[in-house]
Amino acid sequence: MAKRRLLMSALGMGVTYLMNNKGARDKLFGAVRNFMSKSKQPATTAPSSRPVNPKLP
């Protein structure tokens, strides 16, 4: 129960900080917007340097 109360207090302080600090709020929203736009793009994978079927010695 104490952990939940501590978590709620921290969340409340964070929300209060964001409500009072427009620069931090804009920065956070920009980061979330950037993350969401990247998550909508198809994933690109780097080419593998290992062969697909390596021969075992």
ChimeraX commands (.cxc) that place a marker at each C-alpha (Angstrom):
marker #1 position 0.00,0.00,0.00 radius 0.5
marker #1 position 2.88,2.36,0.79 radius 0.5
marker #1 position 4.42,1.77,-2.65 radius 0.5
marker #1 position 1.17,2.67,-4.36 radius 0.5
marker #1 position 0.85,5.85,-2.31 radius 0.5
marker #1 position 4.43,6.82,-3.15 radius 0.5
marker #1 position 3.79,6.15,-6.84 radius 0.5
marker #1 position 0.64,8.27,-6.82 radius 0.5
marker #1 position 2.47,11.11,-5.05 radius 0.5
marker #1 position 5.27,11.04,-7.61 radius 0.5
marker #1 position 2.75,11.00,-10.45 radius 0.5
marker #1 position 0.90,13.94,-8.93 radius 0.5
marker #1 position 4.10,15.93,-8.55 radius 0.5
marker #1 position 5.07,15.19,-12.15 radius 0.5
marker #1 position 1.68,16.32,-13.44 radius 0.5
marker #1 position 1.87,19.48,-11.35 radius 0.5
marker #1 position 5.35,20.22,-12.69 radius 0.5
marker #1 position 4.21,19.75,-16.27 radius 0.5
marker #1 position 1.16,21.95,-15.72 radius 0.5
marker #1 position 3.35,24.78,-14.45 radius 0.5
marker #1 position 6.29,24.41,-16.86 radius 0.5
marker #1 position 5.27,24.92,-20.51 radius 0.5
marker #1 position 8.76,24.25,-21.87 radius 0.5
marker #1 position 8.98,20.84,-20.19 radius 0.5
marker #1 position 5.43,20.02,-21.28 radius 0.5
marker #1 position 6.17,20.88,-24.92 radius 0.5
marker #1 position 9.40,18.88,-24.82 radius 0.5
marker #1 position 7.61,15.83,-23.40 radius 0.5
marker #1 position 4.77,16.02,-25.92 radius 0.5
marker #1 position 7.27,16.41,-28.74 radius 0.5
marker #1 position 9.14,13.30,-27.60 radius 0.5
marker #1 position 5.90,11.31,-27.36 radius 0.5
marker #1 position 4.78,12.54,-30.79 radius 0.5
marker #1 position 8.17,11.58,-32.26 radius 0.5
marker #1 position 7.99,8.13,-30.65 radius 0.5
marker #1 position 4.48,7.54,-31.95 radius 0.5
marker #1 position 5.38,8.57,-35.50 radius 0.5
marker #1 position 8.39,6.23,-35.47 radius 0.5
marker #1 position 6.29,3.35,-34.19 radius 0.5
marker #1 position 3.91,3.72,-37.16 radius 0.5
marker #1 position 6.74,3.36,-39.69 radius 0.5
marker #1 position 7.62,-0.14,-40.89 radius 0.5
marker #1 position 10.55,-1.64,-39.06 radius 0.5
marker #1 position 13.79,-1.80,-40.99 radius 0.5
marker #1 position 16.34,-4.40,-40.10 radius 0.5
marker #1 position 20.05,-4.24,-40.70 radius 0.5
marker #1 position 21.47,-6.93,-42.97 radius 0.5
marker #1 position 22.85,-9.84,-41.05 radius 0.5
marker #1 position 26.60,-10.37,-41.14 radius 0.5
marker #1 position 26.17,-14.09,-40.39 radius 0.5
marker #1 position 25.22,-16.57,-43.08 radius 0.5
marker #1 position 21.69,-17.92,-42.81 radius 0.5
marker #1 position 22.77,-21.59,-42.82 radius 0.5
marker #1 position 26.28,-21.78,-41.37 radius 0.5
marker #1 position 28.18,-24.99,-41.89 radius 0.5
marker #1 position 29.13,-26.63,-38.63 radius 0.5
marker #1 position 32.71,-28.08,-38.40 radius 0.5
marker link #1:1,2 radius 0.2
marker link #1:2,3 radius 0.2
marker link #1:3,4 radius 0.2
marker link #1:4,5 radius 0.2
marker link #1:5,6 radius 0.2
marker link #1:6,7 radius 0.2
marker link #1:7,8 radius 0.2
marker link #1:8,9 radius 0.2
marker link #1:9,10 radius 0.2
marker link #1:10,11 radius 0.2
marker link #1:11,12 radius 0.2
marker link #1:12,13 radius 0.2
marker link #1:13,14 radius 0.2
marker link #1:14,15 radius 0.2
marker link #1:15,16 radius 0.2
marker link #1:16,17 radius 0.2
marker link #1:17,18 radius 0.2
marker link #1:18,19 radius 0.2
marker link #1:19,20 radius 0.2
marker link #1:20,21 radius 0.2
marker link #1:21,22 radius 0.2
marker link #1:22,23 radius 0.2
marker link #1:23,24 radius 0.2
marker link #1:24,25 radius 0.2
marker link #1:25,26 radius 0.2
marker link #1:26,27 radius 0.2
marker link #1:27,28 radius 0.2
marker link #1:28,29 radius 0.2
marker link #1:29,30 radius 0.2
marker link #1:30,31 radius 0.2
marker link #1:31,32 radius 0.2
marker link #1:32,33 radius 0.2
marker link #1:33,34 radius 0.2
marker link #1:34,35 radius 0.2
marker link #1:35,36 radius 0.2
marker link #1:36,37 radius 0.2
marker link #1:37,38 radius 0.2
marker link #1:38,39 radius 0.2
marker link #1:39,40 radius 0.2
marker link #1:40,41 radius 0.2
marker link #1:41,42 radius 0.2
marker link #1:42,43 radius 0.2
marker link #1:43,44 radius 0.2
marker link #1:44,45 radius 0.2
marker link #1:45,46 radius 0.2
marker link #1:46,47 radius 0.2
marker link #1:47,48 radius 0.2
marker link #1:48,49 radius 0.2
marker link #1:49,50 radius 0.2
marker link #1:50,51 radius 0.2
marker link #1:51,52 radius 0.2
marker link #1:52,53 radius 0.2
marker link #1:53,54 radius 0.2
marker link #1:54,55 radius 0.2
marker link #1:55,56 radius 0.2
marker link #1:56,57 radius 0.2
view
